[in-house]
């Protein structure tokens, strides 16, 4: 199974981005508005400059209560793990586990084409297991 297959199965294909100079308050509003856990940081909406998540906000808030007055650049992760449409689901799961990340941008060259969350991976895996179970069940009841 490839990441491209997981992307196709997602109900929404848009990727919400935020500029690095945007405020953390704007970030929080966008996370809430789109009901997502992370945004891609991009000045032009198509290149990946970083990623920022709810975790980043909470961790910085714990250290400094005034973080909401700062910019996204101050709290984003600049070194981003990415994958491609042809990356295998198993390889992505390893990457997410090894790097302890919950969101991975999907890129083609330098261009952002999607984002995969741990929730997307789990849903896809559950659907796959359900399909296999149904196939085995049908096979056994035909015999």
MARMARTI-926019 format. One record per residue: residue number from 1; x, z, y of N, C-alpha, C in turn. Coordinates in pm, whole numbers. Atoms other than C-alpha are relative to their C-alpha. Example, Ala and Ser with C-alpha at 12.3 -4.5 7.8 and 13.67 -1.06 7.14 Angstrom:
2
<atom n="1" n_px="89" n_pz="0" n_py="-119" ca_px="1230" ca_pz="780" ca_py="-450" c_px="90" c_pz="0" c_py="120"/>
<atom n="2" n_px="-82" n_pz="-6" n_py="-119" ca_px="1367" ca_pz="714" ca_py="-106" c_px="-77" c_pz="73" c_py="109"/>
***
This chain:
143
<atom n="1" n_px="84" n_pz="0" n_py="-118" ca_px="0" ca_pz="0" ca_py="0" c_px="88" c_pz="0" c_py="124"/>
<atom n="2" n_px="-77" n_pz="17" n_py="-122" ca_px="130" ca_pz="-98" ca_py="344" c_px="-75" c_pz="59" c_py="120"/>
<atom n="3" n_px="58" n_pz="-59" n_py="-121" ca_px="72" ca_pz="55" ca_py="688" c_px="-98" c_pz="-97" c_py="66"/>
<atom n="4" n_px="93" n_pz="99" n_py="-54" ca_px="-93" ca_pz="-269" ca_py="799" c_px="-139" c_pz="15" c_py="-59"/>
<atom n="5" n_px="129" n_pz="-21" n_py="66" ca_px="-370" ca_pz="-198" ca_py="545" c_px="-70" c_pz="124" c_py="56"/>
<atom n="6" n_px="58" n_pz="-122" n_py="-57" ca_px="-420" ca_pz="151" ca_py="686" c_px="-51" c_pz="-28" c_py="142"/>
<atom n="7" n_px="43" n_pz="35" n_py="-136" ca_px="-437" ca_pz="12" ca_py="1041" c_px="-131" c_pz="-78" c_py="-1"/>
<atom n="8" n_px="122" n_pz="81" n_py="8" ca_px="-702" ca_pz="-242" ca_py="938" c_px="-122" c_pz="85" c_py="-31"/>
<atom n="9" n_px="112" n_pz="-84" n_py="42" ca_px="-917" ca_pz="33" ca_py="789" c_px="-45" c_pz="99" c_py="108"/>
<atom n="10" n_px="36" n_pz="-94" n_py="-105" ca_px="-916" ca_pz="242" ca_py="1106" c_px="-120" c_pz="-52" c_py="79"/>
<atom n="11" n_px="117" n_pz="45" n_py="-77" ca_px="-1244" ca_pz="234" ca_py="1300" c_px="36" c_pz="-47" c_py="141"/>
<atom n="12" n_px="-44" n_pz="40" n_py="-134" ca_px="-1058" ca_pz="204" ca_py="1632" c_px="143" c_pz="-51" c_py="-9"/>
<atom n="13" n_px="-132" n_pz="60" n_py="6" ca_px="-756" ca_pz="-16" ca_py="1688" c_px="78" c_pz="14" c_py="129"/>
<atom n="14" n_px="-71" n_pz="-17" n_py="-126" ca_px="-671" ca_pz="72" ca_py="2046" c_px="93" c_pz="121" c_py="-9"/>
<atom n="15" n_px="-94" n_pz="-110" n_py="-5" ca_px="-376" ca_pz="299" ca_py="2120" c_px="0" c_pz="52" c_py="143"/>
<atom n="16" n_px="3" n_pz="-60" n_py="-132" ca_px="-406" ca_pz="539" ca_py="2409" c_px="142" c_pz="34" c_py="42"/>
<atom n="17" n_px="-134" n_pz="-27" n_py="-52" ca_px="-93" ca_pz="551" ca_py="2621" c_px="-10" c_pz="74" c_py="132"/>
<atom n="18" n_px="-8" n_pz="-70" n_py="-128" ca_px="16" ca_pz="753" ca_py="2921" c_px="138" c_pz="-26" c_py="59"/>
<atom n="19" n_px="-127" n_pz="25" n_py="-68" ca_px="287" ca_pz="688" ca_py="3178" c_px="84" c_pz="128" c_py="1"/>
<atom n="20" n_px="-86" n_pz="-118" n_py="2" ca_px="589" ca_pz="920" ca_py="3173" c_px="-12" c_pz="86" c_py="126"/>
<atom n="21" n_px="12" n_pz="-74" n_py="-125" ca_px="528" ca_pz="1019" ca_py="3535" c_px="-140" c_pz="57" c_py="23"/>
<atom n="22" n_px="134" n_pz="-59" n_py="-9" ca_px="163" ca_pz="1114" ca_py="3473" c_px="11" c_pz="151" c_py="-13"/>
<atom n="23" n_px="0" n_pz="-146" n_py="8" ca_px="77" ca_pz="1479" ca_py="3504" c_px="-48" c_pz="51" c_py="-135"/>
<atom n="24" n_px="42" n_pz="-64" n_py="125" ca_px="29" ca_pz="1714" ca_py="3210" c_px="-151" c_pz="24" c_py="2"/>
<atom n="25" n_px="145" n_pz="-17" n_py="-8" ca_px="-325" ca_pz="1783" ca_py="3336" c_px="-72" c_pz="-129" c_py="-39"/>
<atom n="26" n_px="57" n_pz="130" n_py="40" ca_px="-401" ca_pz="1410" ca_py="3301" c_px="14" c_pz="-20" c_py="-150"/>
<atom n="27" n_px="-24" n_pz="9" n_py="145" ca_px="-249" ca_pz="1419" ca_py="2952" c_px="-106" c_pz="80" c_py="-76"/>
<atom n="28" n_px="98" n_pz="-85" n_py="67" ca_px="-475" ca_pz="1707" ca_py="2850" c_px="-139" c_pz="-63" c_py="7"/>
<atom n="29" n_px="130" n_pz="65" n_py="-16" ca_px="-778" ca_pz="1524" ca_py="2988" c_px="-15" c_pz="-119" c_py="-93"/>
<atom n="30" n_px="5" n_pz="117" n_py="88" ca_px="-693" ca_pz="1206" ca_py="2794" c_px="-7" c_pz="40" c_py="-147"/>
<atom n="31" n_px="8" n_pz="-48" n_py="138" ca_px="-634" ca_pz="1397" ca_py="2470" c_px="-143" c_pz="42" c_py="-32"/>
<atom n="32" n_px="138" n_pz="-45" n_py="20" ca_px="-976" ca_pz="1555" ca_py="2512" c_px="-98" c_pz="-119" c_py="0"/>
<atom n="33" n_px="92" n_pz="113" n_py="-14" ca_px="-1152" ca_pz="1236" ca_py="2625" c_px="-1" c_pz="-90" c_py="-124"/>
<atom n="34" n_px="-10" n_pz="91" n_py="115" ca_px="-1026" ca_pz="1031" ca_py="2330" c_px="1" c_pz="73" c_py="-134"/>
<atom n="35" n_px="3" n_pz="-82" n_py="121" ca_px="-1034" ca_pz="1319" ca_py="2080" c_px="116" c_pz="-34" c_py="-94"/>
<atom n="36" n_px="-120" n_pz="29" n_py="77" ca_px="-677" ca_pz="1254" ca_py="1966" c_px="100" c_pz="113" c_py="17"/>
<atom n="37" n_px="-100" n_pz="-106" n_py="-4" ca_px="-378" ca_pz="1477" ca_py="1901" c_px="130" c_pz="-38" c_py="67"/>
<atom n="38" n_px="-124" n_pz="45" n_py="-62" ca_px="-106" ca_pz="1265" ca_py="2059" c_px="-23" c_pz="-130" c_py="74"/>
<atom n="39" n_px="2" n_pz="126" n_py="-74" ca_px="-48" ca_pz="986" ca_py="2308" c_px="140" c_pz="-59" c_py="0"/>
<atom n="40" n_px="-127" n_pz="70" n_py="-14" ca_px="224" ca_pz="726" ca_py="2323" c_px="35" c_pz="-2" c_py="148"/>
<atom n="41" n_px="-46" n_pz="4" n_py="-137" ca_px="428" ca_pz="753" ca_py="2640" c_px="57" c_pz="-140" c_py="23"/>
<atom n="42" n_px="-38" n_pz="138" n_py="-26" ca_px="464" ca_pz="405" ca_py="2788" c_px="-31" c_pz="-34" c_py="145"/>
<atom n="43" n_px="21" n_pz="41" n_py="-138" ca_px="512" ca_pz="281" ca_py="3140" c_px="-79" c_pz="-128" c_py="12"/>
<atom n="44" n_px="67" n_pz="130" n_py="-7" ca_px="376" ca_pz="-64" ca_py="3058" c_px="-113" c_pz="-16" c_py="-102"/>
<atom n="45" n_px="108" n_pz="5" n_py="98" ca_px="133" ca_pz="16" ca_py="2777" c_px="33" c_pz="-75" c_py="-128"/>
<atom n="46" n_px="-34" n_pz="74" n_py="121" ca_px="322" ca_pz="-188" ca_py="2518" c_px="135" c_pz="39" c_py="-61"/>
<atom n="47" n_px="-126" n_pz="-47" n_py="56" ca_px="665" ca_pz="-30" ca_py="2474" c_px="-8" c_pz="151" c_py="-20"/>
<atom n="48" n_px="3" n_pz="-143" n_py="32" ca_px="730" ca_pz="314" ca_py="2327" c_px="119" c_pz="68" c_py="68"/>
<atom n="49" n_px="-104" n_pz="-77" n_py="-68" ca_px="923" ca_pz="542" ca_py="2562" c_px="8" c_pz="142" c_py="-54"/>
<atom n="50" n_px="6" n_pz="-134" n_py="55" ca_px="816" ca_pz="860" ca_py="2388" c_px="-136" c_pz="24" c_py="-60"/>
<atom n="51" n_px="129" n_pz="-42" n_py="53" ca_px="531" ca_pz="1050" ca_py="2232" c_px="-22" c_pz="144" c_py="47"/>
<atom n="52" n_px="32" n_pz="-135" n_py="-46" ca_px="354" ca_pz="1363" ca_py="2350" c_px="-126" c_pz="46" c_py="-72"/>
<atom n="53" n_px="111" n_pz="-50" n_py="81" ca_px="120" ca_pz="1580" ca_py="2146" c_px="-53" c_pz="132" c_py="52"/>
<atom n="54" n_px="55" n_pz="-132" n_py="-32" ca_px="-99" ca_pz="1886" ca_py="2171" c_px="103" c_pz="108" c_py="-26"/>
<atom n="55" n_px="-105" n_pz="-97" n_py="34" ca_px="185" ca_pz="2075" ca_py="2005" c_px="100" c_pz="14" c_py="115"/>
<atom n="56" n_px="-96" n_pz="-4" n_py="-111" ca_px="419" ca_pz="1978" ca_py="2290" c_px="-56" c_pz="82" c_py="115"/>
<atom n="57" n_px="64" n_pz="-73" n_py="-109" ca_px="173" ca_pz="2112" ca_py="2546" c_px="1" c_pz="150" c_py="-31"/>
<atom n="58" n_px="9" n_pz="-142" n_py="37" ca_px="122" ca_pz="2440" ca_py="2358" c_px="137" c_pz="66" c_py="0"/>
<atom n="59" n_px="-135" n_pz="-59" n_py="5" ca_px="492" ca_pz="2500" ca_py="2296" c_px="57" c_pz="21" c_py="140"/>
<atom n="60" n_px="-51" n_pz="-14" n_py="-137" ca_px="581" ca_pz="2438" ca_py="2659" c_px="-83" c_pz="101" c_py="79"/>
<atom n="61" n_px="85" n_pz="-97" n_py="-67" ca_px="285" ca_pz="2643" ca_py="2778" c_px="42" c_pz="142" c_py="-35"/>
<atom n="62" n_px="-47" n_pz="-131" n_py="44" ca_px="412" ca_pz="2936" ca_py="2574" c_px="128" c_pz="40" c_py="75"/>
<atom n="63" n_px="-127" n_pz="-26" n_py="-68" ca_px="756" ca_pz="2905" ca_py="2739" c_px="-16" c_pz="11" c_py="151"/>
<atom n="64" n_px="14" n_pz="7" n_py="-145" ca_px="632" ca_pz="2829" ca_py="3089" c_px="-146" c_pz="-30" c_py="33"/>
<atom n="65" n_px="142" n_pz="15" n_py="-30" ca_px="274" ca_pz="2880" ca_py="3202" c_px="-31" c_pz="-102" c_py="108"/>
<atom n="66" n_px="23" n_pz="98" n_py="-106" ca_px="322" ca_pz="2636" ca_py="3489" c_px="21" c_pz="-143" c_py="-48"/>
<atom n="67" n_px="-26" n_pz="133" n_py="55" ca_px="384" ca_pz="2339" ca_py="3256" c_px="-111" c_pz="-98" c_py="38"/>
<atom n="68" n_px="111" n_pz="89" n_py="-36" ca_px="42" ca_pz="2198" ca_py="3351" c_px="22" c_pz="-66" c_py="136"/>
<atom n="69" n_px="-33" n_pz="60" n_py="-130" ca_px="190" ca_pz="2123" ca_py="3694" c_px="116" c_pz="-98" c_py="-11"/>
<atom n="70" n_px="-116" n_pz="85" n_py="21" ca_px="470" ca_pz="1915" ca_py="3541" c_px="-44" c_pz="-141" c_py="-39"/>
<atom n="71" n_px="29" n_pz="136" n_py="45" ca_px="497" ca_pz="1553" ca_py="3427" c_px="14" c_pz="-9" c_py="-151"/>
<atom n="72" n_px="-8" n_pz="26" n_py="144" ca_px="462" ca_pz="1413" ca_py="3077" c_px="146" c_pz="-14" c_py="-43"/>
<atom n="73" n_px="-142" n_pz="19" n_py="32" ca_px="831" ca_pz="1316" ca_py="3085" c_px="69" c_pz="132" c_py="-33"/>
<atom n="74" n_px="-64" n_pz="-130" n_py="19" ca_px="924" ca_pz="1685" ca_py="3098" c_px="-28" c_pz="61" c_py="-137"/>
<atom n="75" n_px="36" n_pz="-63" n_py="129" ca_px="752" ca_pz="1767" ca_py="2768" c_px="-5" c_pz="-98" c_py="-117"/>
<atom n="76" n_px="13" n_pz="100" n_py="108" ca_px="750" ca_pz="1440" ca_py="2569" c_px="121" c_pz="4" c_py="-93"/>
<atom n="77" n_px="-109" n_pz="22" n_py="94" ca_px="961" ca_pz="1366" ca_py="2264" c_px="48" c_pz="-143" c_py="23"/>
<atom n="78" n_px="-53" n_pz="133" n_py="-34" ca_px="1190" ca_pz="1076" ca_py="2357" c_px="49" c_pz="-76" c_py="-123"/>
<atom n="79" n_px="-47" n_pz="65" n_py="122" ca_px="1334" ca_pz="1006" ca_py="2011" c_px="-118" c_pz="-5" c_py="-98"/>
<atom n="80" n_px="125" n_pz="15" n_py="73" ca_px="1030" ca_pz="869" ca_py="1831" c_px="24" c_pz="-70" c_py="-134"/>
<atom n="81" n_px="0" n_pz="66" n_py="130" ca_px="999" ca_pz="791" ca_py="1462" c_px="-108" c_pz="-108" c_py="5"/>
<atom n="82" n_px="97" n_pz="109" n_py="1" ca_px="829" ca_pz="451" ca_py="1431" c_px="-3" c_pz="-63" c_py="-138"/>
<atom n="83" n_px="8" n_pz="77" n_py="124" ca_px="720" ca_pz="226" ca_py="1147" c_px="-52" c_pz="-138" c_py="34"/>
<atom n="84" n_px="48" n_pz="136" n_py="-16" ca_px="615" ca_pz="-134" ca_py="1096" c_px="-121" c_pz="-21" c_py="-91"/>
<atom n="85" n_px="117" n_pz="30" n_py="84" ca_px="303" ca_pz="-293" ca_py="945" c_px="37" c_pz="-11" c_py="-148"/>
<atom n="86" n_px="-38" n_pz="19" n_py="140" ca_px="500" ca_pz="-369" ca_py="627" c_px="66" c_pz="124" c_py="-61"/>
<atom n="87" n_px="-51" n_pz="-125" n_py="56" ca_px="625" ca_pz="-10" ca_py="585" c_px="-98" c_pz="48" c_py="-107"/>
<atom n="88" n_px="89" n_pz="-51" n_py="105" ca_px="491" ca_pz="139" ca_py="262" c_px="-58" c_pz="135" c_py="41"/>
<atom n="89" n_px="65" n_pz="-127" n_py="-27" ca_px="250" ca_pz="429" ca_py="280" c_px="87" c_pz="115" c_py="-49"/>
<atom n="90" n_px="-86" n_pz="-105" n_py="56" ca_px="486" ca_pz="632" ca_py="61" c_px="119" c_pz="27" c_py="91"/>
<atom n="91" n_px="-113" n_pz="-19" n_py="-91" ca_px="780" ca_pz="572" ca_py="297" c_px="-44" c_pz="72" c_py="127"/>
<atom n="92" n_px="50" n_pz="-68" n_py="-120" ca_px="570" ca_pz="677" ca_py="596" c_px="-27" c_pz="147" c_py="-28"/>
<atom n="93" n_px="27" n_pz="-140" n_py="34" ca_px="459" ca_pz="994" ca_py="417" c_px="131" c_pz="79" c_py="-7"/>
<atom n="94" n_px="-132" n_pz="-66" n_py="5" ca_px="826" ca_pz="1077" ca_py="350" c_px="53" c_pz="25" c_py="140"/>
<atom n="95" n_px="-47" n_pz="-14" n_py="-138" ca_px="915" ca_pz="1016" ca_py="714" c_px="-74" c_pz="111" c_py="72"/>
<atom n="96" n_px="80" n_pz="-103" n_py="-66" ca_px="629" ca_pz="1233" ca_py="838" c_px="39" c_pz="140" c_py="-50"/>
<atom n="97" n_px="-36" n_pz="-128" n_py="58" ca_px="729" ca_pz="1513" ca_py="601" c_px="140" c_pz="42" c_py="42"/>
<atom n="98" n_px="-139" n_pz="-33" n_py="-32" ca_px="1104" ca_pz="1497" ca_py="664" c_px="19" c_pz="34" c_py="148"/>
<atom n="99" n_px="-18" n_pz="-21" n_py="-144" ca_px="1070" ca_pz="1482" ca_py="1043" c_px="-107" c_pz="91" c_py="60"/>
<atom n="100" n_px="106" n_pz="-92" n_py="-42" ca_px="766" ca_pz="1711" ca_py="1060" c_px="-78" c_pz="-56" c_py="119"/>
<atom n="101" n_px="80" n_pz="64" n_py="-104" ca_px="564" ca_pz="1466" ca_py="1269" c_px="-137" c_pz="-34" c_py="-56"/>
<atom n="102" n_px="137" n_pz="27" n_py="42" ca_px="191" ca_pz="1404" ca_py="1258" c_px="-51" c_pz="-134" c_py="50"/>
<atom n="103" n_px="41" n_pz="128" n_py="-58" ca_px="175" ca_pz="1078" ca_py="1454" c_px="121" c_pz="-92" c_py="5"/>
<atom n="104" n_px="-110" n_pz="97" n_py="1" ca_px="387" ca_pz="766" ca_py="1412" c_px="-50" c_pz="-133" c_py="59"/>
<atom n="105" n_px="37" n_pz="130" n_py="-57" ca_px="364" ca_pz="458" ca_py="1635" c_px="40" c_pz="-113" c_py="-94"/>
<atom n="106" n_px="-29" n_pz="120" n_py="77" ca_px="351" ca_pz="122" ca_py="1460" c_px="44" c_pz="-107" c_py="100"/>
<atom n="107" n_px="-56" n_pz="98" n_py="-94" ca_px="567" ca_pz="-141" ca_py="1629" c_px="32" c_pz="-131" c_py="-70"/>
<atom n="108" n_px="-51" n_pz="131" n_py="41" ca_px="647" ca_pz="-509" ca_py="1595" c_px="104" c_pz="-37" c_py="104"/>
<atom n="109" n_px="-106" n_pz="16" n_py="-98" ca_px="984" ca_pz="-562" ca_py="1756" c_px="-1" c_pz="121" c_py="90"/>
<atom n="110" n_px="10" n_pz="-110" n_py="-96" ca_px="960" ca_pz="-354" ca_py="2072" c_px="-143" c_pz="25" c_py="44"/>
<atom n="111" n_px="138" n_pz="-6" n_py="-46" ca_px="582" ca_pz="-393" ca_py="2105" c_px="-84" c_pz="93" c_py="-87"/>
<atom n="112" n_px="89" n_pz="-95" n_py="66" ca_px="337" ca_pz="-116" ca_py="2018" c_px="-124" c_pz="-73" c_py="-51"/>
<atom n="113" n_px="118" n_pz="67" n_py="57" ca_px="65" ca_pz="-240" ca_py="1781" c_px="-101" c_pz="98" c_py="-62"/>
<atom n="114" n_px="91" n_pz="-98" n_py="58" ca_px="-91" ca_pz="82" ca_py="1652" c_px="64" c_pz="136" c_py="-9"/>
<atom n="115" n_px="-51" n_pz="-135" n_py="25" ca_px="-54" ca_pz="446" ca_py="1567" c_px="-67" c_pz="52" c_py="-127"/>
<atom n="116" n_px="50" n_pz="-59" n_py="124" ca_px="-93" ca_pz="625" ca_py="1236" c_px="16" c_pz="151" c_py="10"/>
<atom n="117" n_px="-6" n_pz="-146" n_py="0" ca_px="-180" ca_pz="993" ca_py="1218" c_px="0" c_pz="49" c_py="-144"/>
<atom n="118" n_px="4" n_pz="-59" n_py="134" ca_px="-148" ca_pz="1227" ca_py="924" c_px="-143" c_pz="-4" c_py="-54"/>
<atom n="119" n_px="140" n_pz="11" n_py="41" ca_px="-529" ca_pz="1223" ca_py="917" c_px="-33" c_pz="-137" c_py="-57"/>
<atom n="120" n_px="20" n_pz="135" n_py="51" ca_px="-526" ca_pz="845" ca_py="871" c_px="60" c_pz="-14" c_py="-140"/>
<atom n="121" n_px="-68" n_pz="7" n_py="131" ca_px="-280" ca_pz="882" ca_py="582" c_px="-81" c_pz="72" c_py="-106"/>
<atom n="122" n_px="77" n_pz="-79" n_py="96" ca_px="-483" ca_pz="1153" ca_py="412" c_px="-131" c_pz="-71" c_py="-35"/>
<atom n="123" n_px="125" n_pz="70" n_py="26" ca_px="-811" ca_pz="962" ca_py="453" c_px="23" c_pz="-121" c_py="-89"/>
<atom n="124" n_px="-27" n_pz="119" n_py="80" ca_px="-658" ca_pz="644" ca_py="313" c_px="33" c_pz="38" c_py="-144"/>
<atom n="125" n_px="-38" n_pz="-45" n_py="135" ca_px="-509" ca_pz="832" ca_py="18" c_px="-122" c_pz="51" c_py="-77"/>
<atom n="126" n_px="121" n_pz="-50" n_py="65" ca_px="-839" ca_pz="1009" ca_py="-58" c_px="-90" c_pz="-118" c_py="-42"/>
<atom n="127" n_px="81" n_pz="118" n_py="33" ca_px="-1027" ca_pz="676" ca_py="-42" c_px="58" c_pz="-74" c_py="-120"/>
<atom n="128" n_px="-68" n_pz="68" n_py="110" ca_px="-770" ca_pz="523" ca_py="-276" c_px="-23" c_pz="75" c_py="-133"/>
<atom n="129" n_px="22" n_pz="-80" n_py="120" ca_px="-802" ca_pz="809" ca_py="-526" c_px="-147" c_pz="-6" c_py="-45"/>
<atom n="130" n_px="142" n_pz="10" n_py="31" ca_px="-1183" ca_pz="793" ca_py="-507" c_px="-30" c_pz="-133" c_py="-70"/>
<atom n="131" n_px="19" n_pz="132" n_py="59" ca_px="-1173" ca_pz="420" ca_py="-584" c_px="52" c_pz="-2" c_py="-144"/>
<atom n="132" n_px="-57" n_pz="-4" n_py="134" ca_px="-944" ca_pz="477" ca_py="-883" c_px="-86" c_pz="84" c_py="-95"/>
<atom n="133" n_px="87" n_pz="-85" n_py="81" ca_px="-1167" ca_pz="759" ca_py="-1010" c_px="-127" c_pz="-75" c_py="-39"/>
<atom n="134" n_px="122" n_pz="77" n_py="28" ca_px="-1476" ca_pz="537" ca_py="-980" c_px="26" c_pz="-110" c_py="-103"/>
<atom n="135" n_px="-35" n_pz="106" n_py="95" ca_px="-1299" ca_pz="256" ca_py="-1168" c_px="14" c_pz="57" c_py="-140"/>
<atom n="136" n_px="-15" n_pz="-64" n_py="131" ca_px="-1203" ca_pz="491" ca_py="-1451" c_px="-135" c_pz="47" c_py="-55"/>
<atom n="137" n_px="133" n_pz="-45" n_py="40" ca_px="-1553" ca_pz="637" ca_py="-1459" c_px="-82" c_pz="-117" c_py="-53"/>
<atom n="138" n_px="72" n_pz="120" n_py="44" ca_px="-1706" ca_pz="289" ca_py="-1485" c_px="54" c_pz="-51" c_py="-133"/>
<atom n="139" n_px="-62" n_pz="46" n_py="124" ca_px="-1462" ca_pz="192" ca_py="-1757" c_px="-45" c_pz="87" c_py="-119"/>
<atom n="140" n_px="37" n_pz="-91" n_py="108" ca_px="-1542" ca_pz="500" ca_py="-1964" c_px="-148" c_pz="-8" c_py="-37"/>
<atom n="141" n_px="143" n_pz="7" n_py="28" ca_px="-1918" ca_pz="459" ca_py="-1932" c_px="-42" c_pz="-135" c_py="-57"/>
<atom n="142" n_px="29" n_pz="131" n_py="62" ca_px="-1906" ca_pz="94" ca_py="-2040" c_px="35" c_pz="-3" c_py="-147"/>
<atom n="143" n_px="-49" n_pz="1" n_py="139" ca_px="-1731" ca_pz="176" ca_py="-2364" c_px="-99" c_pz="56" c_py="-98"/>
***
